[in-house]
Amino acid sequence: MKKVLVTGLVTILFTSFGCDTGTKSTPGGPGATRSPTVTSPTTATRMTDTTPDTAKNDTFKIKAPGELALKQGEKKEVTITVEREKNFKHDVTLMLSTSDKGIIFTPDTHTIKASDPEDAKFMISASKDAAVAEHLVTVKATPSEGAPTTATFKINVKGS
């Protein structure tokens, strides 16, 4: 009986929350009129859809890595993905930021045109004097029309 109960609980958790290691944002764009219901630090905010049917597919989300490990003085490439609904035909400007010194983004802003592929590449580096700590990065995605959205991910800086 316990085995059946545990199996059922695990199935419900994976079905409800998934096992994606990345972080997705809440919807943005002209059709994004949603109200948040549940927030989790490692997954997207689960939303209750209050959007009229005519605008439902005029939104987008962004997907960022869940976590990035860097040593002081090291740099790595990360990909931020814009996931467009079928009617979302707008440019999206991505901007990476952190309040922590020693974390550098190249470039820190990238515009993905409506006709471009969905992925944007950024180089992230930790300076030699970056604090050995966990740093929070915010990715803000602003469409040429409609509401912006954000996603966050962590950079774990280790000593060199």
C-alpha positions as CSV (number, residue, x, y, z in Angstrom):
1,M,0.0,0.0,0.0
2,K,2.9,2.4,0.9
3,K,4.6,1.6,-2.4
4,V,1.4,2.5,-4.4
5,L,1.0,5.7,-2.4
6,V,4.6,6.8,-2.9
7,T,4.5,6.0,-6.6
8,G,1.3,8.0,-7.0
9,L,2.7,11.0,-5.2
10,V,5.9,11.0,-7.3
11,T,3.8,10.8,-10.5
12,I,1.7,13.7,-9.4
13,L,4.8,15.8,-8.5
14,F,6.5,15.2,-11.8
15,T,3.3,15.8,-13.7
16,S,2.5,19.0,-11.9
17,F,6.0,20.5,-11.7
18,G,8.1,18.6,-14.3
19,C,11.8,17.9,-14.0
20,D,13.2,20.7,-16.3
21,T,16.5,22.0,-15.0
22,G,16.0,25.4,-16.6
23,T,14.0,28.4,-15.4
24,K,11.1,29.7,-17.4
25,S,9.4,33.0,-17.1
26,T,5.8,34.0,-16.8
27,P,4.2,35.0,-20.1
28,G,4.9,38.4,-21.6
29,G,3.7,40.2,-24.7
30,P,0.4,41.8,-25.8
31,G,-1.7,38.8,-24.8
32,A,-0.2,38.5,-21.3
33,T,-2.9,39.3,-18.8
34,R,-2.4,36.6,-16.3
35,S,-2.5,36.4,-12.5
36,P,0.1,34.5,-10.5
37,T,-1.0,31.6,-8.3
38,V,2.1,29.7,-7.3
39,T,5.8,30.7,-7.2
40,S,8.8,28.4,-7.0
41,P,12.4,29.5,-7.0
42,T,13.6,26.9,-9.5
43,T,10.6,26.7,-11.9
44,A,8.4,29.1,-13.8
45,T,5.6,30.8,-11.9
46,R,2.5,28.8,-12.5
47,M,-0.2,31.0,-13.9
48,T,-4.0,31.0,-13.9
49,D,-5.1,32.0,-17.5
50,T,-7.4,35.0,-17.6
51,T,-6.5,36.0,-21.1
52,P,-9.3,36.4,-23.7
53,D,-9.3,33.6,-26.4
54,T,-8.3,36.2,-29.1
55,A,-5.0,37.1,-27.4
56,K,-4.0,33.7,-25.9
57,N,-1.4,32.9,-28.5
58,D,0.1,36.4,-28.6
59,T,2.5,35.8,-25.7
60,F,6.0,34.5,-25.1
61,K,8.2,33.1,-22.3
62,I,11.9,33.0,-21.8
63,K,13.9,30.1,-20.7
64,A,17.2,30.5,-18.8
65,P,19.7,28.0,-17.4
66,G,18.8,26.8,-13.9
67,E,22.4,27.3,-12.6
68,L,25.8,28.0,-13.9
69,A,29.1,27.1,-12.2
70,L,32.1,29.4,-12.8
71,K,35.6,29.7,-11.3
72,Q,37.1,33.1,-10.7
73,G,38.6,34.3,-14.0
74,E,36.5,31.8,-16.0
75,K,33.9,32.5,-18.7
76,K,31.2,30.4,-20.2
77,E,28.5,30.8,-22.9
78,V,24.8,30.5,-21.9
79,T,21.8,30.4,-24.1
80,I,18.6,32.3,-23.3
81,T,15.6,31.0,-25.4
82,V,12.5,33.0,-26.3
83,E,9.6,30.6,-26.6
84,R,7.0,32.3,-28.8
85,E,3.3,31.3,-29.0
86,K,2.0,31.0,-32.6
87,N,0.6,34.6,-32.9
88,F,3.5,36.3,-31.1
89,K,5.3,38.2,-33.9
90,H,7.3,40.9,-32.0
91,D,10.9,41.6,-31.4
92,V,12.2,40.8,-27.9
93,T,15.1,42.6,-26.1
94,L,16.8,40.5,-23.5
95,M,18.8,42.2,-20.8
96,L,21.0,40.4,-18.2
97,S,21.8,42.0,-14.9
98,T,23.0,41.3,-11.4
99,S,23.8,43.6,-8.4
100,D,27.0,41.6,-7.7
101,K,30.3,43.0,-8.7
102,G,32.7,40.8,-10.7
103,I,30.0,39.1,-12.9
104,I,30.3,40.4,-16.5
105,F,27.8,39.8,-19.4
106,T,28.9,40.1,-23.0
107,P,26.7,41.5,-24.5
108,D,24.5,42.5,-21.6
109,T,21.6,43.3,-24.0
110,H,20.5,41.4,-27.1
111,T,17.5,41.9,-29.4
112,I,15.9,38.9,-31.0
113,K,13.9,40.0,-34.1
114,A,10.6,38.4,-34.8
115,S,12.1,36.6,-37.8
116,D,15.3,35.4,-35.9
117,P,15.9,32.0,-34.3
118,E,14.7,31.8,-30.7
119,D,18.1,31.5,-29.0
120,A,20.4,34.3,-27.9
121,K,24.0,33.5,-26.7
122,F,25.7,35.4,-23.9
123,M,29.2,35.1,-22.5
124,I,29.2,35.3,-18.7
125,S,32.5,35.7,-16.9
126,A,33.5,35.9,-13.3
127,S,36.4,38.3,-12.7
128,K,39.4,37.1,-10.8
129,D,38.2,39.1,-7.8
130,A,34.5,38.0,-8.1
131,A,33.1,37.0,-4.7
132,V,33.2,33.3,-4.1
133,A,29.4,32.9,-3.6
134,E,26.1,32.3,-5.3
135,H,25.0,35.2,-7.5
136,L,21.5,35.8,-8.8
137,V,21.1,36.9,-12.4
138,T,17.9,38.5,-13.8
139,V,17.0,38.2,-17.4
140,K,14.4,40.8,-18.4
141,A,12.7,40.3,-21.7
142,T,10.9,43.3,-23.2
143,P,8.8,42.9,-26.3
144,S,8.4,45.6,-28.9
145,E,4.7,45.6,-27.9
146,G,3.1,44.3,-24.7
147,A,4.2,43.3,-21.2
148,P,7.8,42.4,-20.3
149,T,8.6,39.3,-18.3
150,T,11.6,38.1,-16.3
151,A,13.4,34.9,-15.3
152,T,16.3,34.4,-12.9
153,F,19.2,31.9,-12.7
154,K,22.1,31.4,-10.3
155,I,25.8,31.6,-10.9
156,N,27.9,29.7,-8.4
157,V,31.4,31.2,-8.3
158,K,34.2,29.0,-7.0
159,G,37.7,29.9,-6.1
160,S,40.3,29.6,-8.9
